[in-house]
Each structure stands twice: as structure tokens, then as C-alpha cells.
Amino acid sequence: MPVQVLFFGATAAIAGRRCVEIDLPADAKASDVFEKLLADHPRLAAHKLHLSVNQQYATGDETINDGDELAIFTAVSGG
């Protein structure tokens, strides 16, 4: 199943794009997406990253469904 992953902030600069389509098996978990992104873009591993599924922080256990919105981004802090 093809899904789109959005990149934000430093992750977009590292990936060289704002989104990418990846192909996943029907029973894929959010952790599978995260591992694939790190394999495809190893420089991402140098950052503290978060993954979201449908605009909610992902723990990795979420099953990815057709049409889900996924995003990867760096930790954000401010004051």
C-alpha cells in the first residue's frame, strides 16, 4: 500500500524534499515507517525525531491504514 510521508523542519532539509511516497505492506506499523525512513535517509538518525499518524504523535505501535497522514519532524522546543 503506498503512503505519503511529510517531512518538516530539518527533516525536509536532510531528505531534500517535503514529502515522499513509500510502499508498505497492508499490516505495517508506524515503527516500520520510521525504520524505512532511517534506512532511506541515514542522516536522520543524528536527530531526535518524532513521527505522527493523522496529526497525533505515534508510539510505533499504530497500524498504518490506507489514506493515513504520516509526518516526521525534529523535536521542537521554545520559550
N, C-alpha and C positions, 0 to 999 in steps of 0.2 A: 504494500500500500504506500503510495507516495504521500509524504507530508512536507509542509514548508516549515522551516525554522527561521525565525527572525533573529538578527544579531543587533545588539545595541551597544553604544559606547565603544570601549576599547576592543570588544569582541568583533565589531564590524571592521575596525582597522586591521586587526590581525587576520581575519578571514578574507579581507579585501572585497567585501560585499555586505549588503544589508539583509539578504535572505538567501537561502539555499534549499533546494528540494532534495530530500533523501528518501530512499526506498526502504521500507520496514516490513517485517513480517506482520501478519494480522494480530498476533498476540504480543507485540512489542511493548516494553515498559519504558518509562521515562529514562531510567538508567541506561537502557540500550541506546537511546538517542544521544545521551551525554557521552557515552563511550565512543560512539561513532564520530561525533564531532571532535573529540580529542584525538582520535586516530587520524582524521582528515586534516586537522589543524593543530599539530602538536604544540605550537607556541601558546595555545590557550591554557595549557597546563600550568604555566607560570603565574596564573592569576587565580584569585579566589572567585569562583564562578557560581552563578545561580541559574537554574532552569525553571521556567514556568510553563504550565499547561493551562490553556484557557485563562490566562491572566492571574493564575494562582501559583504561588511558589510550589515547586514539585519536590517531593521527597525521594523520588526514584522509583517508588512502588506503583505509580499510576499507570494503568493500561492506556496506551495511545489508541485513539479511535479515529476513523476517517473524518476529516474536517476539523480536528483539533488544531488550536493555535499554539505553537511552541515558540519559546523565545529563550535566548541565552544572553546573559549580561553579567557584568562585574558587580561586585559588592559596592554599594553606594553609602557614603557617609556624609554627614554635613552638620552644620550647627547654626 
